[in-house]
Amino acid sequence: MVRKRAGRKYKCVKNNRFDLYRKKIDRYEFLQDMVGGLVILLCISYFFYHSLVPMVFLSPILLVYRRLCEIERARLRKQKLSLQFKDGILAVSAALKAGYSIENAFFEAYKDLCHLYKQDDTIVKEFLHINRQLKNNVVLETLLMDFAIRSQVEEIKDFAEVFSIAKRSGGNLNKIIENTALIISEKIQVKRDIQTILASKQFEQKVMNMVPLFILFYIEVTSPGFFSPMYKNPAGICIMTICLAVYFAAYLLSRKIVAIEV
């Protein structure tokens, strides 16, 4: 399989075991999403219609909810891999300063990463794969670009592109890699600090999304029958459907507001 990038062709090394793009259905995650989606449908059907029948018509919400969960998990995986990659390139930079060649620096970096992370962590698996392919005389430039293509992590793409340019230009490769590693690690740290600041706002957004349901629950408990006229006639059902649509639109809007790209 050949992929094009920056006007050049890169042959992606077959790496099924570590392919970050492979669509693998995790049974636990799938079950978790389905249970969460069913709970949401149950709450909506009860609070907005006082009937379980609407669950049948609202079932497409399950697909939307699962898709949102997949997007969130992918975002968290990329964020985690970005932080792991920072430690990886810093280890490579330290090995280069110690006098190792660029290929041997990745071997030494893998040893350091084994002390920082578990064997099943993505960065450890990827560095292990790179080292194995290097022993098979695969070009490091191809391996890094393959890693960048599969991970879709911005920092990995930047490092792979800089490494490719530096290798073609014939400059001081070790010095260029060291400077690039330092810049990228600082960039990742800044992004992490910003994400920490945004975390509180994202939590507030999740709480605010639940407030309307809590209000309906409170009124239902303290004043039984208060909303009964809304459930027993077509006009009331239409009004509740409009309220549900507005609530859903507000939920999507709130997600978009707090989903700030750093």
N, C-alpha and C positions, 0 to 999 in steps of 0.2 A: 504494500500500500504506500503510495507516494502522496505527500501533502506539499503544497506550495506555500512559501512564506517569504516575504521581502524579496521577491523576484528569484528565489532559489528553490531548488527541490530538495526535500528532506525525506529520506526513507525512514518511516517510523518502525522502530524495532518491535517485533511481536512480543507483547508483554501482557498477556491476558490476566495473569495472576494479580498484577498491580494496576490494571487499567482503571483509572478513576472515572472513565466515561461509561463503562459497561453498565447496562441497565439490569441490576440485580434486584429481584424482589425479596426484600427481607420480610420473612413471615411475621416476626415480632412487630416490626414497624407497620406493616400492613394491618395487622390485627389492632394495633394501638390506634391507628388512624380511623379504622372502621368503628371501633368502640367510641372514640371521641366524636366522630361524625354522627353516630346514632344518638348519643347523648344530646348533641346540639339539636338534632331533628326532633327529639322527644320534647325538649324544652320549648322549642318554637311552636310545635303543634299544640302543646298544652297551654302556654301562656297567650298565644295569639288566636287560637281557635277552640281550645277546650275539647279537642278531639284528636284521636290518633290517625284518623283517615288522611289528613293532609300530609302525613309522613310519606305516603305513596307518591303524591304529586311533587313533594319537595325533595325526593330522593336524589335529583341531580346535584343538590348541595353537597352530597357525599363526595362526588367527583371533584368539585371545586375545593372542598376542604382538604382532600388528599393531595391535590395539586399544590395548594398553599403550603402544606406540611413538607412536601418534597422540596419545594423552593427554599423553605427555611432551613431544612437539613443540609441542602447543598451549600447554602450561604455559610452555615456554621462550619461545615467541613473545609471549605476554602479558607475561612478565617483561621481555623486551627492549623491547616497545612501551611499557611503563610507564616505563622509564628514559628512553626517547626523548621521551615526553610531558613528563617533568619538564623537559627542556631546552627543549621547545616552549613551555610555559607561562611559564617564566622569561624566555624571549625576548619573549613577549607582555607580560609585566609590565614588562620594561625599556623596551619601546616605549611603554607607557602612561605611564611616568614621564617619558619624553622629550616627552610632550605629544600623542602620536598618539591618534586616536579608536580605539575598540575594533576596528572593522573594519580600519582601516589598520594597527593593531598586528599583526594576523595577517599582513598583507602583509609587514611588516618582519620578523616572526618567521620567515616562510618563507625570506627571504634569509639570515638567520642560520643556519637549519637546513641550508641548501644548503652552507654552509662546514663544518658539523659532520658531516654524513652524506652518503652517496651518493644519487644520484637515485632508485635503486630501493629505498631503505629506506622502510618503511611510513609513518613519521611525515612524511617529505618528500612522499610521494604524497598523504597525507591533507590536509596543509596546502595543497598545490597545488590539490586538489579543492575545499577550502573557499574558497580565494581565487577560483577560477573561478566557483563558484556565487554568491559574493557579487557578482561583476560582473554576474551574471544576476538580481540583486535577490532572491536567496533569503535568508530571514532567518537570521542567524547562530545564533540560538537553536535553530532546526530542524536546522541543520548539525551543531552540537555534540551534540545529542541523538541524531541519526542515527549519528554516530561512536561515541558511547557504547553504543548498542544493538548495533551490529555488532561492536565490539571486545570487549565484555563485560569491560573492564578497570575495576576498582573506582575508581581515581583519575580516570579520564576521566568515569565516571558522576557522581562527586561534583562535579567541576568543571562539568559540563553542568547539573546540578541547581541548584548555587549561582548560576550565571550566569542561569538561567531565573528563579529567585526574585528575584535582585537587579534584573533588568530589569523585572519586574512591580511590584516594590515602589517603584521610582522613587527609590532612594537614590543615594548616591555610587558609581556603578557602577565607575569606575576604581579607587577605593580598595578596594572589596570584592573586585574581581578580583585586585588586587595582594596583598592579605592571603591570599586563598584560594590563589593560586599559591604563596606562600611556605609555607603550612601543608602543602599537598599535596606540594611538593618535599621538605620535611623528612620527611614521612611515607614517601615513596618511598626516601629515603636510609637511613632507619632499617630499612626492610624489606630493603634491599640488604645492610646490615651484618649483619642476622640471618641472611640466606640465605648469606652468606659463612661465618659460623660453622657453619651446618648442613651446608655442602658437604663438610667432612671426614667427618662422620658418615654422610652419604649414600654417600660413596666406600667407607667401611668396610663398609656394608651390601652394596654390590655385590661386594666382595671376599669377604665371608662367604658370600654366595650360591654362590660358586664353590668354596668349600672342600670340600664333600662330593664333588664330581666330581674334584677334585684328589686327595682321599684314595683314591677308587676307582681312579684312574689310577695312583697310586703303588703301591698294593697289587698291581694287575694287572701292573705292570712288575717289581717286586721279588719278587713271589711268584706266578708264573704258575700258574693252575689253582686258586688259593685259593678263588675264588667259584664254581668249576665246579658244585658240588652245587646251587647256587641257580638254575642255568640249565637243568638237565636234567630237572626233575620239576615237576609241577603245584604242589606245596606251595611249592617255592622260588620259582616264578614269582608265586604269590599274595603271598608275603612281600615280594618285590621291588616288586610293584605297590603294596602298602601303604606301603612305604618311599617310593616315588615320590609317592604322594598326600600323605604327611606333608611331604616335601620341598617340594612345590608349595604346600601350605598355609603352610609356614614362609616361603616366598618372598613370598607375598601379604601375610602378616602383617608381615614386615619392611618392605615397601614402605609399608604403612599407618602404621607407627610413625614412619618418617623423613619421611613426607609431611606435614609440619607447616605448616598454613596460617598465614601471617604477617599 
